[in-house]
Amino acid sequence: MTTAYISHRDCELHDMGFDHPESPRRLSAIRDYLMERQVWDLLQQVDAPKIEKKHLYRVHSRDYVDGVFAQFPLQDLKTLGDDVVANRHTLDAALRSAGAVCKGVDMVMNGEAANAFCAVRPPGHHAEKNRAMGFCIFSNVAVAAAYALHQYDLQRVAIVDFDVHHGNGTENILQYDDRILFCSSFQHPYYPHTIPDQNRSNIVHTPMHAGTCSDEFRDWVLQQWMNKLQHFKPQLLLISAGFDAHHSDPLADIHLDERDYYWVTGELKRLADHCCEGRIVSSLEGGYHLEALSRSVYQHIRVLSGL
């Protein structure tokens, strides 16, 4: 089985304005680099479906979801929440983004792909139960976690988030569900300026100071995540794959590089091979330096696909 690459043209039509860092060019840059490295044709290309409202309702309030839908169709740019701007294509893009991760769950659970990478935007991990924020509208990975628990009667799903910003939305939605283990590394203090709650047994926070380098990050992953994940024995591993902790990224101050994304993906893949038959679904979150993003995603996919 191959790695599924799940995306959709609609995700490149969402545009928050000229020179915004969360740009449609992020997806085309990734695609171009994978083609240049002769990896593109080795992946299983899949169009992301639109998510149905009933799946969004599992993690977001009905009023919030219906309120988002009520904003469309749009003729001009419109603000939907903190740091979220919509154009006329944004709702379709957001539905494809959440739909992609659920499609990935279906494919790995049904043996149609070894694992999946969802090249989607808008990202999702800042979207809370009742609000859009931080470039995010629907909490894509949280939607997929709830979908997997419901659709496949799973008892244990792990989410690992190595985006440089705290996945406050994922945590806001899933923190009281002990069927889900959430491990998250992030620069602190930094956007979204949340104060990590260390009292939840199913939440593992790894706050990183500005200037954190590879050795520190790797030590924390091994010490804080791996034993917890191995003990939890997830039946499915979801990854919020943000690549903005790269030293070249303009929106943070962590000093990782693409070799660290290769390494952490390898650690997670070995865990998944041991615990859940290799079932991994990874979804793009941040990463705003186009060259660094493309190189990092390439290393991530190299490991997932066994190249």
Buried (B, 14 or more C-beta within 10 A) or exposed (E): EBBBBBBBEBBBBBBBEEEEBBBBEBBBBBBBBBEEBEBBEBBBEBEBBBBEEEBBBBBBBEEBBEBBEEEEEBEEEBEBBBBBBBBBBBBBBBBBBBBBBBBBBBBBBEEBBBBBBBBBBBBBBBBBBBBBBBBBBBBBBBBBBBBBBEBBEBEBBBBBBBBBBBBBBBBBBBBEBEBBBBBBBBBBEBBBEBEBEEEBEBBBBBBBEEEBBBEBBBEBBEEBBBEBBEEBBBBBBBBBBBBBBBBBBEBBBBBBBBEBBBBBBBBBBEBBEEBBEBBBBBBBBBBBBBEBBBBBBBBBBBBBBEE
